[in-house]
Amino acid sequence: MLWFDKEHCVDKCILHPFGSMIYHTQIQPEFLGLLQNTAKESKDNGKDRGNTLAGNIASQRQAVVDVEQFMDLLYPHVLHYARTCYNRLETNLTGKPSNPVPNIKLHLGDGPWINYQKQGEFNPVHAHGGILSAVVMIDVPEVIATEADNLDYQTNMPCPGQLEFINGPTGWLETGTFRVVPKTGDIYLFPADLKHCVYPFTSDVERVTMSFNVFDIEKVYDE
């Protein structure tokens, strides 16, 4: 008979050394307010990005945003995620935690864009360019999340309006997909080559999100 300490095993027995790490938190009200104002401005004045994107979404616009303010509010999120990834890499290589990266340099290529997703629209399985990618939930009507509980048919995988990440095989020994129910104010950062998709919903509402790619991340030790 095997013996183990159940309390100890909750924290210590399961290791996660492989695969992509996904950063998730809620952005601050100041950041969300900036993005909500940006979404309104971009809907009328942003350049159409539909011909460069995978989304089956009629309205996809270049974000018209105060770049300096946007980068100031975004930077701590990217820095925290990059530090975590570098620490895992160096810990695996050397067996010791890395010294924290003080700062990083980065750029966003062509800049962020905004998806104004309506009922029946969706984003098929795809990946992005760059090193990191992001999705920020600017306005996700709560009614979308309730659709999963009110379907008029049976399914073991209800997923209206959900964001799904896809990485590797799926089975009871390993999970190759991860679905989330988005909420207004959520930000997700993940490797740009991590495949993902967004499922359609049926409610007559608009789901507004921002996406962008992060390029050329460089460690900065001296200002």
TILUM-181180 format. One record per atom (N, C-alpha, C): residue in three letters; atom name; x negated, z, y. Coordinates in nm, 3 decimals. Example, Ala and Ser with C-alpha at 12.3 -4.5 7.8 and 13.67 -1.06 7.14 Angstrom:
// residues 2
   residuo   atomo        xx        zz        yy
       ALA       N    -1.319     0.780    -0.569
       ALA      CA    -1.230     0.780    -0.450
       ALA       C    -1.320     0.780    -0.330
       SER       N    -1.285     0.708    -0.225
       SER      CA    -1.367     0.714    -0.106
       SER       C    -1.290     0.787     0.003
***
This chain:
// residues 223
   residuo   atomo        xx        zz        yy
       MET       N    -0.085     0.000    -0.119
       MET      CA     0.000     0.000     0.000
       MET       C    -0.089     0.000     0.125
       LEU       N    -0.055    -0.087     0.224
       LEU      CA    -0.129    -0.090     0.348
       LEU       C    -0.078     0.019     0.440
       TRP       N    -0.168     0.077     0.515
       TRP      CA    -0.130     0.179     0.612
       TRP       C    -0.171     0.133     0.750
       PHE       N    -0.086     0.153     0.849
       PHE      CA    -0.125     0.123     0.986
       PHE       C    -0.044     0.209     1.081
       ASP       N    -0.099     0.229     1.197
       ASP      CA    -0.035     0.306     1.303
       ASP       C     0.053     0.211     1.383
       LYS       N     0.185     0.227     1.372
       LYS      CA     0.276     0.133     1.437
       LYS       C     0.258     0.132     1.589
       GLU       N     0.240     0.249     1.649
       GLU      CA     0.223     0.253     1.794
       GLU       C     0.096     0.180     1.835
       HIS       N    -0.011     0.199     1.759
       HIS      CA    -0.138     0.132     1.789
       HIS       C    -0.121    -0.019     1.777
       CYS       N    -0.049    -0.065     1.676
       CYS      CA    -0.037    -0.207     1.651
       CYS       C     0.046    -0.280     1.754
       VAL       N     0.135    -0.208     1.821
       VAL      CA     0.213    -0.275     1.925
       VAL       C     0.121    -0.338     2.028
       ASP       N     0.012    -0.271     2.064
       ASP      CA    -0.079    -0.320     2.167
       ASP       C    -0.205    -0.384     2.111
       LYS       N    -0.249    -0.344     1.991
       LYS      CA    -0.383    -0.380     1.947
       LYS       C    -0.389    -0.478     1.832
       CYS       N    -0.285    -0.486     1.750
       CYS      CA    -0.297    -0.564     1.627
       CYS       C    -0.275    -0.713     1.645
       ILE       N    -0.207    -0.752     1.751
       ILE      CA    -0.177    -0.893     1.774
       ILE       C    -0.269    -0.947     1.883
       LEU       N    -0.344    -1.052     1.854
       LEU      CA    -0.436    -1.113     1.948
       LEU       C    -0.381    -1.247     1.996
       HIS       N    -0.414    -1.286     2.119
       HIS      CA    -0.370    -1.414     2.176
       HIS       C    -0.490    -1.489     2.233
       PRO       N    -0.584    -1.530     2.148
       PRO      CA    -0.704    -1.594     2.200
       PRO       C    -0.690    -1.742     2.228
       PHE       N    -0.585    -1.807     2.176
       PHE      CA    -0.575    -1.952     2.183
       PHE       C    -0.465    -1.997     2.279
       GLY       N    -0.471    -2.124     2.314
       GLY      CA    -0.361    -2.187     2.382
       GLY       C    -0.356    -2.166     2.532
       SER       N    -0.258    -2.230     2.593
       SER      CA    -0.241    -2.228     2.738
       SER       C    -0.187    -2.094     2.786
       MET       N    -0.230    -2.055     2.903
       MET      CA    -0.172    -1.938     2.969
       MET       C    -0.081    -1.987     3.082
       ILE       N     0.033    -1.924     3.097
       ILE      CA     0.130    -1.960     3.200
       ILE       C     0.144    -1.842     3.295
       TYR       N     0.129    -1.871     3.423
       TYR      CA     0.144    -1.769     3.527
       TYR       C     0.289    -1.771     3.576
       HIS       N     0.350    -1.653     3.585
       HIS      CA     0.488    -1.644     3.631
       HIS       C     0.507    -1.518     3.713
       THR       N     0.564    -1.535     3.832
       THR      CA     0.601    -1.421     3.915
       THR       C     0.707    -1.468     4.013
       GLN       N     0.754    -1.376     4.098
       GLN      CA     0.845    -1.410     4.207
       GLN       C     0.766    -1.419     4.337
       ILE       N     0.786    -1.526     4.413
       ILE      CA     0.717    -1.538     4.540
       ILE       C     0.781    -1.446     4.643
       GLN       N     0.704    -1.415     4.748
       GLN      CA     0.751    -1.325     4.852
       GLN       C     0.859    -1.393     4.937
       PRO       N     0.945    -1.313     5.001
       PRO      CA     1.052    -1.370     5.085
       PRO       C     1.001    -1.466     5.191
       GLU       N     0.885    -1.437     5.251
       GLU      CA     0.831    -1.527     5.354
       GLU       C     0.801    -1.665     5.296
       PHE       N     0.744    -1.666     5.176
       PHE      CA     0.710    -1.791     5.109
       PHE       C     0.839    -1.866     5.072
       LEU       N     0.936    -1.794     5.016
       LEU      CA     1.062    -1.858     4.978
       LEU       C     1.133    -1.914     5.101
       GLY       N     1.132    -1.841     5.211
       GLY      CA     1.195    -1.890     5.333
       GLY       C     1.132    -2.018     5.383
       LEU       N     0.998    -2.024     5.378
       LEU      CA     0.927    -2.146     5.417
       LEU       C     0.970    -2.263     5.330
       LEU       N     0.979    -2.241     5.200
       LEU      CA     1.013    -2.349     5.108
       LEU       C     1.158    -2.393     5.124
       GLN       N     1.247    -2.299     5.152
       GLN      CA     1.388    -2.336     5.171
       GLN       C     1.404    -2.421     5.298
       ASN       N     1.331    -2.386     5.403
       ASN      CA     1.334    -2.468     5.525
       ASN       C     1.269    -2.604     5.500
       THR       N     1.162    -2.604     5.421
       THR      CA     1.093    -2.728     5.385
       THR       C     1.186    -2.821     5.307
       ALA       N     1.263    -2.763     5.216
       ALA      CA     1.354    -2.844     5.135
       ALA       C     1.459    -2.912     5.221
       LYS       N     1.510    -2.842     5.322
       LYS      CA     1.610    -2.902     5.411
       LYS       C     1.549    -3.017     5.490
       GLU       N     1.430    -2.994     5.546
       GLU      CA     1.363    -3.097     5.624
       GLU       C     1.324    -3.217     5.538
       SER       N     1.275    -3.191     5.419
       SER      CA     1.224    -3.298     5.332
       SER       C     1.336    -3.385     5.278
       LYS       N     1.453    -3.329     5.260
       LYS      CA     1.564    -3.407     5.204
       LYS       C     1.599    -3.525     5.294
       ASP       N     1.588    -3.504     5.425
       ASP      CA     1.620    -3.611     5.521
       ASP       C     1.497    -3.694     5.559
       ASN       N     1.380    -3.630     5.566
       ASN      CA     1.264    -3.697     5.625
       ASN       C     1.146    -3.716     5.530
       GLY       N     1.155    -3.663     5.408
       GLY      CA     1.045    -3.679     5.314
       GLY       C     1.043    -3.818     5.252
       LYS       N     0.925    -3.869     5.226
       LYS      CA     0.909    -3.999     5.160
       LYS       C     0.961    -3.993     5.017
       ASP       N     1.027    -4.098     4.973
       ASP      CA     1.077    -4.106     4.836
       ASP       C     0.959    -4.109     4.739
       ARG       N     0.959    -4.016     4.641
       ARG      CA     0.852    -4.011     4.541
       ARG       C     0.899    -4.056     4.403
       GLY       N     1.021    -4.104     4.392
       GLY      CA     1.078    -4.135     4.261
       GLY       C     0.997    -4.235     4.181
       ASN       N     0.933    -4.331     4.249
       ASN      CA     0.859    -4.434     4.176
       ASN       C     0.726    -4.386     4.121
       THR       N     0.687    -4.261     4.153
       THR      CA     0.560    -4.207     4.103
       THR       C     0.580    -4.092     4.005
       LEU       N     0.706    -4.055     3.978
       LEU      CA     0.733    -3.935     3.899
       LEU       C     0.813    -3.967     3.773
       ALA       N     0.812    -3.872     3.680
       ALA      CA     0.883    -3.892     3.552
       ALA       C     1.030    -3.857     3.559
       GLY       N     1.071    -3.782     3.661
       GLY      CA     1.205    -3.729     3.664
       GLY       C     1.314    -3.834     3.668
       ASN       N     1.419    -3.815     3.587
       ASN      CA     1.541    -3.895     3.594
       ASN       C     1.633    -3.828     3.696
       ILE       N     1.586    -3.827     3.820
       ILE      CA     1.650    -3.754     3.929
       ILE       C     1.655    -3.847     4.049
       ALA       N     1.772    -3.864     4.107
       ALA      CA     1.788    -3.963     4.214
       ALA       C     1.710    -3.927     4.339
       SER       N     1.702    -3.799     4.372
       SER      CA     1.639    -3.758     4.497
       SER       C     1.514    -3.675     4.468
       GLN       N     1.397    -3.737     4.485
       GLN      CA     1.268    -3.670     4.470
       GLN       C     1.186    -3.706     4.593
       ARG       N     1.156    -3.607     4.677
       ARG      CA     1.099    -3.634     4.807
       ARG       C     0.963    -3.566     4.828
       GLN       N     0.877    -3.634     4.901
       GLN      CA     0.753    -3.572     4.946
       GLN       C     0.789    -3.453     5.035
       ALA       N     0.722    -3.341     5.016
       ALA      CA     0.752    -3.222     5.095
       ALA       C     0.697    -3.236     5.236
       VAL       N     0.782    -3.213     5.334
       VAL      CA     0.742    -3.208     5.474
       VAL       C     0.723    -3.060     5.508
       VAL       N     0.597    -3.015     5.505
       VAL      CA     0.570    -2.871     5.509
       VAL       C     0.454    -2.841     5.602
       ASP       N     0.454    -2.721     5.659
       ASP      CA     0.341    -2.671     5.736
       ASP       C     0.229    -2.641     5.636
       VAL       N     0.132    -2.732     5.627
       VAL      CA     0.032    -2.725     5.521
       VAL       C    -0.050    -2.597     5.529
       GLU       N    -0.091    -2.556     5.649
       GLU      CA    -0.174    -2.437     5.663
       GLU       C    -0.100    -2.312     5.616
       GLN       N     0.024    -2.297     5.660
       GLN      CA     0.102    -2.180     5.618
       GLN       C     0.130    -2.185     5.469
       PHE       N     0.162    -2.303     5.419
       PHE      CA     0.189    -2.319     5.276
       PHE       C     0.068    -2.279     5.192
       MET       N    -0.050    -2.326     5.229
       MET      CA    -0.170    -2.295     5.152
       MET       C    -0.206    -2.147     5.159
       ASP       N    -0.183    -2.085     5.276
       ASP      CA    -0.211    -1.941     5.288
       ASP       C    -0.124    -1.859     5.192
       LEU       N     0.003    -1.899     5.178
       LEU      CA     0.094    -1.825     5.092
       LEU       C     0.075    -1.858     4.945
       LEU       N     0.033    -1.981     4.917
       LEU      CA     0.011    -2.023     4.778
       LEU       C    -0.119    -1.970     4.721
       TYR       N    -0.223    -1.964     4.803
       TYR      CA    -0.359    -1.937     4.755
       TYR       C    -0.371    -1.813     4.666
       PRO       N    -0.312    -1.698     4.700
       PRO      CA    -0.330    -1.581     4.613
       PRO       C    -0.279    -1.604     4.471
       HIS       N    -0.174    -1.683     4.455
       HIS      CA    -0.121    -1.710     4.322
       HIS       C    -0.219    -1.794     4.239
       VAL       N    -0.273    -1.899     4.299
       VAL      CA    -0.368    -1.985     4.227
       VAL       C    -0.495    -1.907     4.197
       LEU       N    -0.542    -1.828     4.292
       LEU      CA    -0.664    -1.749     4.271
       LEU       C    -0.646    -1.652     4.155
       HIS       N    -0.534    -1.582     4.150
       HIS      CA    -0.510    -1.485     4.042
       HIS       C    -0.507    -1.554     3.906
       TYR       N    -0.440    -1.668     3.899
       TYR      CA    -0.433    -1.742     3.773
       TYR       C    -0.571    -1.792     3.733
       ALA       N    -0.645    -1.850     3.828
       ALA      CA    -0.779    -1.902     3.797
       ALA       C    -0.871    -1.790     3.750
       ARG       N    -0.866    -1.675     3.816
       ARG      CA    -0.949    -1.562     3.775
       ARG       C    -0.919    -1.520     3.631
       THR       N    -0.790    -1.516     3.596
       THR      CA    -0.750    -1.477     3.461
       THR       C    -0.803    -1.576     3.358
       CYS       N    -0.794    -1.705     3.389
       CYS      CA    -0.842    -1.807     3.295
       CYS       C    -0.993    -1.801     3.280
       TYR       N    -1.065    -1.787     3.393
       TYR      CA    -1.212    -1.778     3.385
       TYR       C    -1.253    -1.654     3.307
       ASN       N    -1.182    -1.542     3.327
       ASN      CA    -1.217    -1.419     3.257
       ASN       C    -1.199    -1.434     3.106
       ARG       N    -1.089    -1.498     3.064
       ARG      CA    -1.068    -1.518     2.921
       ARG       C    -1.178    -1.605     2.863
       LEU       N    -1.213    -1.713     2.934
       LEU      CA    -1.318    -1.803     2.886
       LEU       C    -1.450    -1.729     2.869
       GLU       N    -1.493    -1.657     2.971
       GLU      CA    -1.623    -1.592     2.966
       GLU       C    -1.625    -1.474     2.870
       THR       N    -1.510    -1.404     2.858
       THR      CA    -1.503    -1.296     2.761
       THR       C    -1.517    -1.350     2.618
       ASN       N    -1.451    -1.463     2.590
       ASN      CA    -1.462    -1.524     2.458
       ASN       C    -1.604    -1.572     2.430
       LEU       N    -1.673    -1.623     2.533
       LEU      CA    -1.807    -1.677     2.513
       LEU       C    -1.912    -1.567     2.499
       THR       N    -1.904    -1.465     2.583
       THR      CA    -2.009    -1.364     2.591
       THR       C    -1.973    -1.231     2.529
       GLY       N    -1.844    -1.207     2.506
       GLY      CA    -1.800    -1.078     2.455
       GLY       C    -1.787    -0.973     2.563
       LYS       N    -1.810    -1.013     2.689
       LYS      CA    -1.800    -0.918     2.800
       LYS       C    -1.710    -0.977     2.908
       PRO       N    -1.632    -0.892     2.977
       PRO      CA    -1.550    -0.944     3.089
       PRO       C    -1.638    -1.006     3.195
       SER       N    -1.588    -1.111     3.260
       SER      CA    -1.665    -1.178     3.364
       SER       C    -1.655    -1.100     3.495
       ASN       N    -1.751    -1.125     3.584
       ASN      CA    -1.738    -1.073     3.719
       ASN       C    -1.628    -1.152     3.791
       PRO       N    -1.537    -1.085     3.861
       PRO      CA    -1.427    -1.157     3.924
       PRO       C    -1.477    -1.266     4.020
       VAL       N    -1.411    -1.379     4.017
       VAL      CA    -1.444    -1.488     4.109
       VAL       C    -1.390    -1.449     4.246
       PRO       N    -1.476    -1.435     4.348
       PRO      CA    -1.427    -1.389     4.479
       PRO       C    -1.326    -1.484     4.541
       ASN       N    -1.357    -1.613     4.539
       ASN      CA    -1.271    -1.712     4.603
       ASN       C    -1.282    -1.844     4.528
       ILE       N    -1.192    -1.935     4.559
       ILE      CA    -1.198    -2.070     4.503
       ILE       C    -1.167    -2.171     4.612
       LYS       N    -1.215    -2.293     4.591
       LYS      CA    -1.175    -2.406     4.672
       LYS       C    -1.084    -2.493     4.587
       LEU       N    -0.991    -2.562     4.650
       LEU      CA    -0.898    -2.647     4.576
       LEU       C    -0.833    -2.744     4.673
       HIS       N    -0.768    -2.846     4.619
       HIS      CA    -0.682    -2.930     4.702
       HIS       C    -0.564    -2.977     4.617
       LEU       N    -0.461    -3.025     4.684
       LEU      CA    -0.335    -3.058     4.617
       LEU       C    -0.309    -3.209     4.609
       GLY       N    -0.414    -3.289     4.618
       GLY      CA    -0.396    -3.433     4.602
       GLY       C    -0.298    -3.488     4.704
       ASP       N    -0.194    -3.556     4.657
       ASP      CA    -0.092    -3.613     4.745
       ASP       C     0.006    -3.509     4.797
       GLY       N    -0.013    -3.385     4.759
       GLY      CA     0.072    -3.278     4.812
       GLY       C     0.196    -3.255     4.729
       PRO       N     0.269    -3.150     4.763
       PRO      CA     0.388    -3.113     4.685
       PRO       C     0.504    -3.208     4.707
       TRP       N     0.594    -3.211     4.609
       TRP      CA     0.718    -3.286     4.622
       TRP       C     0.834    -3.196     4.581
       ILE       N     0.954    -3.237     4.618
       ILE      CA     1.073    -3.157     4.592
       ILE       C     1.174    -3.239     4.514
       ASN       N     1.225    -3.178     4.407
       ASN      CA     1.331    -3.239     4.325
       ASN       C     1.465    -3.177     4.360
       TYR       N     1.562    -3.263     4.390
       TYR      CA     1.699    -3.219     4.418
       TYR       C     1.784    -3.264     4.299
       GLN       N     1.783    -3.181     4.195
       GLN      CA     1.845    -3.218     4.067
       GLN       C     1.995    -3.186     4.069
       LYS       N     2.075    -3.285     4.028
       LYS      CA     2.219    -3.268     4.020
       LYS       C     2.267    -3.279     3.876
       GLN       N     2.395    -3.254     3.853
       GLN      CA     2.449    -3.249     3.717
       GLN       C     2.419    -3.379     3.643
       GLY       N     2.377    -3.364     3.519
       GLY      CA     2.345    -3.477     3.434
       GLY       C     2.205    -3.530     3.449
       GLU       N     2.134    -3.493     3.555
       GLU      CA     1.996    -3.538     3.575
       GLU       C     1.900    -3.448     3.497
       PHE       N     1.779    -3.497     3.472
       PHE      CA     1.686    -3.421     3.389
       PHE       C     1.544    -3.472     3.411
       ASN       N     1.448    -3.395     3.360
       ASN      CA     1.308    -3.434     3.360
       ASN       C     1.263    -3.444     3.215
       PRO       N     1.228    -3.562     3.166
       PRO      CA     1.189    -3.574     3.025
       PRO       C     1.053    -3.510     2.999
       VAL       N     1.016    -3.500     2.873
       VAL      CA     0.887    -3.443     2.837
       VAL       C     0.775    -3.523     2.903
       HIS       N     0.687    -3.454     2.975
       HIS      CA     0.579    -3.522     3.046
       HIS       C     0.469    -3.420     3.077
       ALA       N     0.357    -3.470     3.126
       ALA      CA     0.248    -3.386     3.174
       ALA       C     0.206    -3.439     3.311
       HIS       N     0.119    -3.366     3.378
       HIS      CA     0.077    -3.402     3.513
       HIS       C    -0.072    -3.435     3.517
       GLY       N    -0.116    -3.483     3.634
       GLY      CA    -0.259    -3.499     3.659
       GLY       C    -0.316    -3.375     3.723
       GLY       N    -0.448    -3.374     3.740
       GLY      CA    -0.514    -3.260     3.801
       GLY       C    -0.555    -3.155     3.699
       ILE       N    -0.581    -3.035     3.747
       ILE      CA    -0.624    -2.923     3.662
       ILE       C    -0.507    -2.830     3.633
       LEU       N    -0.439    -2.788     3.737
       LEU      CA    -0.321    -2.702     3.724
       LEU       C    -0.200    -2.773     3.782
       SER       N    -0.083    -2.733     3.735
       SER      CA     0.042    -2.778     3.793
       SER       C     0.129    -2.657     3.822
       ALA       N     0.231    -2.679     3.903
       ALA      CA     0.318    -2.568     3.941
       ALA       C     0.461    -2.616     3.957
       VAL       N     0.553    -2.524     3.931
       VAL      CA     0.694    -2.541     3.963
       VAL       C     0.738    -2.415     4.038
       VAL       N     0.802    -2.436     4.153
       VAL      CA     0.856    -2.324     4.230
       VAL       C     1.007    -2.346     4.243
       MET       N     1.084    -2.244     4.208
       MET      CA     1.229    -2.253     4.210
       MET       C     1.281    -2.215     4.349
       ILE       N     1.315    -2.315     4.428
       ILE      CA     1.358    -2.291     4.566
       ILE       C     1.503    -2.247     4.572
       ASP       N     1.589    -2.311     4.494
       ASP      CA     1.731    -2.272     4.492
       ASP       C     1.790    -2.313     4.356
       VAL       N     1.812    -2.214     4.272
       VAL      CA     1.870    -2.238     4.139
       VAL       C     2.005    -2.167     4.134
       PRO       N     2.116    -2.238     4.151
       PRO      CA     2.247    -2.174     4.147
       PRO       C     2.267    -2.096     4.017
       GLU       N     2.317    -1.973     4.028
       GLU      CA     2.330    -1.886     3.911
       GLU       C     2.427    -1.942     3.808
       VAL       N     2.520    -2.028     3.851
       VAL      CA     2.618    -2.081     3.757
       VAL       C     2.551    -2.163     3.646
       ILE       N     2.434    -2.218     3.673
       ILE      CA     2.366    -2.299     3.571
       ILE       C     2.331    -2.212     3.450
       ALA       N     2.282    -2.091     3.476
       ALA      CA     2.243    -2.002     3.367
       ALA       C     2.362    -1.961     3.282
       THR       N     2.481    -1.960     3.338
       THR      CA     2.599    -1.917     3.263
       THR       C     2.651    -2.026     3.170
       GLU       N     2.607    -2.150     3.190
       GLU      CA     2.656    -2.259     3.106
       GLU       C     2.625    -2.236     2.959
       ALA       N     2.510    -2.176     2.930
       ALA      CA     2.469    -2.153     2.791
       ALA       C     2.568    -2.063     2.717
       ASP       N     2.636    -1.975     2.791
       ASP      CA     2.731    -1.882     2.729
       ASP       C     2.873    -1.937     2.724
       ASN       N     2.894    -2.054     2.783
       ASN      CA     3.031    -2.106     2.794
       ASN       C     3.044    -2.248     2.740
       LEU       N     2.959    -2.284     2.644
       LEU      CA     2.968    -2.417     2.585
       LEU       C     3.093    -2.427     2.499
       ASP       N     3.155    -2.543     2.497
       ASP      CA     3.275    -2.562     2.415
       ASP       C     3.240    -2.622     2.279
       TYR       N     3.115    -2.605     2.237
       TYR      CA     3.071    -2.649     2.105
       TYR       C     2.963    -2.552     2.057
       GLN       N     2.929    -2.559     1.928
       GLN      CA     2.833    -2.468     1.867
       GLN       C     2.692    -2.527     1.870
       THR       N     2.595    -2.446     1.909
       THR      CA     2.454    -2.487     1.903
       THR       C     2.367    -2.363     1.890
       ASN       N     2.257    -2.377     1.819
       ASN      CA     2.161    -2.268     1.806
       ASN       C     2.057    -2.269     1.917
       MET       N     2.059    -2.375     2.001
       MET      CA     1.958    -2.385     2.107
       MET       C     2.023    -2.427     2.239
       PRO       N     2.107    -2.342     2.297
       PRO      CA     2.165    -2.375     2.427
       PRO       C     2.057    -2.373     2.535
       CYS       N     2.050    -2.478     2.618
       CYS      CA     1.938    -2.485     2.713
       CYS       C     1.972    -2.556     2.844
       PRO       N     2.095    -2.551     2.895
       PRO      CA     2.126    -2.623     3.019
       PRO       C     2.041    -2.574     3.136
       GLY       N     1.977    -2.670     3.202
       GLY      CA     1.899    -2.640     3.321
       GLY       C     1.770    -2.564     3.296
       GLN       N     1.734    -2.544     3.170
       GLN      CA     1.616    -2.464     3.139
       GLN       C     1.488    -2.547     3.146
       LEU       N     1.378    -2.479     3.173
       LEU      CA     1.244    -2.537     3.175
       LEU       C     1.178    -2.504     3.043
       GLU       N     1.122    -2.605     2.975
       GLU      CA     1.058    -2.583     2.847
       GLU       C     0.915    -2.633     2.849
       PHE       N     0.822    -2.550     2.800
       PHE      CA     0.682    -2.586     2.783
       PHE       C     0.659    -2.617     2.635
       ILE       N     0.575    -2.718     2.608
       ILE      CA     0.556    -2.766     2.471
       ILE       C     0.407    -2.777     2.442
       ASN       N     0.364    -2.709     2.334
       ASN      CA     0.220    -2.708     2.305
       ASN       C     0.197    -2.680     2.157
       GLY       N     0.177    -2.785     2.080
       GLY      CA     0.140    -2.767     1.941
       GLY       C     0.257    -2.755     1.847
       PRO       N     0.229    -2.729     1.719
       PRO      CA     0.333    -2.723     1.617
       PRO       C     0.422    -2.600     1.633
       THR       N     0.539    -2.607     1.571
       THR      CA     0.634    -2.496     1.578
       THR       C     0.672    -2.451     1.438
       GLY       N     0.675    -2.324     1.418
       GLY      CA     0.715    -2.265     1.290
       GLY       C     0.721    -2.115     1.306
       TRP       N     0.744    -2.044     1.197
       TRP      CA     0.756    -1.899     1.211
       TRP       C     0.620    -1.832     1.231
       LEU       N     0.511    -1.904     1.199
       LEU      CA     0.377    -1.849     1.222
       LEU       C     0.323    -1.877     1.361
       GLU       N     0.375    -1.979     1.424
       GLU      CA     0.330    -2.010     1.559
       GLU       C     0.442    -2.082     1.633
       THR       N     0.453    -2.053     1.762
       THR      CA     0.559    -2.111     1.842
       THR       C     0.500    -2.216     1.935
       GLY       N     0.543    -2.339     1.918
       GLY      CA     0.488    -2.449     1.998
       GLY       C     0.567    -2.479     2.122
       THR       N     0.679    -2.408     2.144
       THR      CA     0.758    -2.430     2.264
       THR       C     0.795    -2.296     2.326
       PHE       N     0.821    -2.300     2.456
       PHE      CA     0.859    -2.179     2.529
       PHE       C     0.958    -2.219     2.637
       ARG       N     1.083    -2.171     2.624
       ARG      CA     1.186    -2.205     2.721
       ARG       C     1.213    -2.087     2.814
       VAL       N     1.237    -2.118     2.941
       VAL      CA     1.266    -2.014     3.039
       VAL       C     1.394    -2.050     3.113
       VAL       N     1.465    -1.947     3.155
       VAL      CA     1.585    -1.963     3.239
       VAL       C     1.541    -1.939     3.382
       PRO       N     1.527    -2.045     3.462
       PRO      CA     1.472    -2.029     3.597
       PRO       C     1.564    -1.951     3.689
       LYS       N     1.502    -1.882     3.785
       LYS      CA     1.574    -1.811     3.889
       LYS       C     1.513    -1.845     4.024
       THR       N     1.594    -1.843     4.126
       THR      CA     1.545    -1.869     4.262
       THR       C     1.428    -1.776     4.293
       GLY       N     1.318    -1.833     4.343
       GLY      CA     1.201    -1.755     4.379
       GLY       C     1.093    -1.750     4.272
       ASP       N     1.122    -1.799     4.152
       ASP      CA     1.020    -1.803     4.046
       ASP       C     0.912    -1.904     4.078
       ILE       N     0.788    -1.872     4.044
       ILE      CA     0.679    -1.968     4.047
       ILE       C     0.611    -1.967     3.910
       TYR       N     0.584    -2.086     3.858
       TYR      CA     0.511    -2.103     3.733
       TYR       C     0.388    -2.189     3.760
       LEU       N     0.272    -2.141     3.717
       LEU      CA     0.148    -2.218     3.719
       LEU       C     0.102    -2.237     3.576
       PHE       N     0.053    -2.356     3.543
       PHE      CA     0.015    -2.386     3.405
       PHE       C    -0.083    -2.502     3.403
       PRO       N    -0.157    -2.522     3.293
       PRO      CA    -0.248    -2.635     3.284
       PRO       C    -0.173    -2.767     3.304
       ALA       N    -0.233    -2.857     3.381
       ALA      CA    -0.164    -2.980     3.416
       ALA       C    -0.130    -3.066     3.294
       ASP       N    -0.209    -3.053     3.187
       ASP      CA    -0.182    -3.135     3.068
       ASP       C    -0.087    -3.068     2.970
       LEU       N    -0.030    -2.953     3.008
       LEU      CA     0.068    -2.887     2.923
       LEU       C     0.203    -2.960     2.937
       LYS       N     0.250    -3.016     2.828
       LYS      CA     0.376    -3.092     2.834
       LYS       C     0.493    -2.997     2.863
       HIS       N     0.590    -3.049     2.937
       HIS      CA     0.706    -2.969     2.974
       HIS       C     0.823    -3.061     3.007
       CYS       N     0.942    -3.004     3.014
       CYS      CA     1.061    -3.082     3.047
       CYS       C     1.164    -2.989     3.110
       VAL       N     1.265    -3.050     3.173
       VAL      CA     1.376    -2.975     3.230
       VAL       C     1.505    -3.038     3.177
       TYR       N     1.592    -2.955     3.124
       TYR      CA     1.716    -3.003     3.063
       TYR       C     1.826    -3.021     3.168
       PRO       N     1.920    -3.111     3.142
       PRO      CA     2.032    -3.131     3.235
       PRO       C     2.131    -3.015     3.230
       PHE       N     2.213    -3.009     3.332
       PHE      CA     2.322    -2.912     3.336
       PHE       C     2.449    -2.985     3.375
       THR       N     2.564    -2.918     3.361
       THR      CA     2.692    -2.985     3.385
       THR       C     2.764    -2.937     3.510
       SER       N     2.722    -2.827     3.569
       SER      CA     2.788    -2.774     3.688
       SER       C     2.767    -2.868     3.806
       ASP       N     2.865    -2.877     3.894
       ASP      CA     2.858    -2.964     4.011
       ASP       C     2.785    -2.892     4.124
       VAL       N     2.654    -2.872     4.104
       VAL      CA     2.570    -2.802     4.201
       VAL       C     2.436    -2.877     4.211
       GLU       N     2.351    -2.829     4.300
       GLU      CA     2.219    -2.890     4.318
       GLU       C     2.111    -2.785     4.293
       ARG       N     2.016    -2.820     4.209
       ARG      CA     1.904    -2.733     4.174
       ARG       C     1.780    -2.786     4.247
       VAL       N     1.721    -2.706     4.335
       VAL      CA     1.611    -2.751     4.420
       VAL       C     1.482    -2.683     4.377
       THR       N     1.382    -2.763     4.343
       THR      CA     1.253    -2.710     4.300
       THR       C     1.140    -2.786     4.367
       MET       N     1.027    -2.721     4.379
       MET      CA     0.905    -2.787     4.429
       MET       C     0.803    -2.792     4.317
       SER       N     0.730    -2.902     4.310
       SER      CA     0.619    -2.916     4.216
       SER       C     0.496    -2.966     4.290
       PHE       N     0.380    -2.934     4.236
       PHE      CA     0.255    -2.988     4.291
       PHE       C     0.146    -2.974     4.186
       ASN       N     0.039    -3.048     4.206
       ASN      CA    -0.077    -3.043     4.118
       ASN       C    -0.197    -2.990     4.195
       VAL       N    -0.282    -2.916     4.127
       VAL      CA    -0.402    -2.858     4.188
       VAL       C    -0.524    -2.931     4.131
       PHE       N    -0.609    -2.981     4.220
       PHE      CA    -0.725    -3.059     4.180
       PHE       C    -0.854    -2.988     4.221
       ASP       N    -0.962    -3.017     4.146
       ASP      CA    -1.098    -2.982     4.186
       ASP       C    -1.115    -2.835     4.222
       ILE       N    -1.072    -2.748     4.133
       ILE      CA    -1.091    -2.604     4.156
       ILE       C    -1.240    -2.572     4.142
       GLU       N    -1.293    -2.505     4.241
       GLU      CA    -1.436    -2.473     4.244
       GLU       C    -1.454    -2.325     4.278
       LYS       N    -1.538    -2.257     4.201
       LYS      CA    -1.566    -2.116     4.231
       LYS       C    -1.647    -2.107     4.362
       VAL       N    -1.616    -2.006     4.442
       VAL      CA    -1.688    -1.983     4.567
       VAL       C    -1.733    -1.839     4.568
       TYR       N    -1.866    -1.818     4.569
       TYR      CA    -1.920    -1.683     4.568
       TYR       C    -1.968    -1.640     4.705
       ASP       N    -1.996    -1.735     4.793
       ASP      CA    -2.044    -1.704     4.927
       ASP       C    -1.957    -1.776     5.029
       GLU       N    -1.912    -1.701     5.127
       GLU      CA    -1.832    -1.763     5.235
       GLU       C    -1.924    -1.832     5.333
***
